[in-house]
Amino acid sequence: MRQFDFMGKRRLAFIVSGVMLLVSLLSLLFQQLNLGLDFTGGTLVEIRYAAAPALEAVRQALESAGFSNVSVQTFGAPSEILVRLQQAFDPGVGQQVTEVLRQSGENVSLVRAEFVGAQVGGQLRDQSGLGMLVALGAVVLYVALRFQYKFSLGALLALVHDVIIVLGVFSLFQIDFDLTVLAAVLAVIGYSLNDTIIVYDRIRENIRKSRIEHMPTIFNEAINQTLSRTLATSGTTLLVLLALLTLGGDMIQNFALALIIGVGVGTYSSVYVASALLISVKLQREDLMPAQKENADGEEELP
């Protein structure tokens, strides 16, 4: 089986990660996320058709009529759609939307029109941010207890790396960021951590049993040993996500997109961030060996 020199390319990978992080952070700072109705507040209009409509045609009709930041998705049955408008609530907005859609000759009826307040959006935003911080804190504690604090540092930085890049892509291209995307970001944390733990476990095992002192060689061996498992897991996951992206409809399209980006970046970071950083923090064999105890005579006892 061919052995790839992953650690030999770690400096180039650090440059690539640095550029991606810089672009993502600048976009998040100056352009910011295009927050969806779940976070900003706005108007919900539920419409019922006689037959299932083409969602893109509905969206174009509403945008042509002057409605901005329109989100259209099926809701329940294929003939029922939910229109999300990022604008202040107007009691007549439901009827306005219905009249616009009737101009195409469709049999359209209004089910409901209601307002989602900005206060609710603010609470969701604060609680979701807190949830992400709690998740990262739990990850750090788990890795530190299971492995060693240097492993914990590498895993934390890899997770932060993955989250920032996923958020950066959504900010850079102004893709709608709602609660489904936030759920995908949290799922990315779990996926990336699982991949990192697999690689870390093999690295720790190889360090303990190998007589080689050159850490990059040990790391390369461990990563190559887990490579087939990593590619199989990532590949099958991406196949499912691509199916969701193309066939799942508007409701989960951004969710699938966030996971596709996260799986790709998470697989990359397990090797070139989480693992490569262990070399940068000078992980040694002694870091994984239990401390020797002294007996009553002051001599060291072997563990």
Sequence and secondary structure as in RCSB ss.txt:
>XXXX:A:sequence
MRQFDFMGKRRLAFIVSGVMLLVSLLSLLFQQLNLGLDFTGGTLVEIRYAAAPALEAVRQALESAGFSNVSVQTF
GAPSEILVRLQQAFDPGVGQQVTEVLRQSGENVSLVRAEFVGAQVGGQLRDQSGLGMLVALGAVVLYVALRFQYK
FSLGALLALVHDVIIVLGVFSLFQIDFDLTVLAAVLAVIGYSLNDTIIVYDRIRENIRKSRIEHMPTIFNEAINQ
TLSRTLATSGTTLLVLLALLTLGGDMIQNFALALIIGVGVGTYSSVYVASALLISVKLQREDLMPAQKENADGEE
ELP
>XXXX:A:secstr
     SGGGHHHHHHHHHHHHHHHHHIIIII  EE HHHH EEEEEEEESS   HHHHHHHHHHTT  SEEEEE 
SSTTEEEEEE S   TTHHHHHHHHHHTTT  EEEEEEEEE HHHHHHHHHHHHHHHHHHHHHHHHHHHHHS HH
HHHHHHHHHHHHHHHHHHHHHHTT EE HHHHHHHHHHHHHHHHHHHHHHHHHHHHHHH     HHHHHHHHHHH
HHHHHHHHHHHHHHHHHHHHHHS HHHHHHHHHHHHHHHHHHHHIIIIIIHHHHHTT  GGGGS   EE TTS E
E  
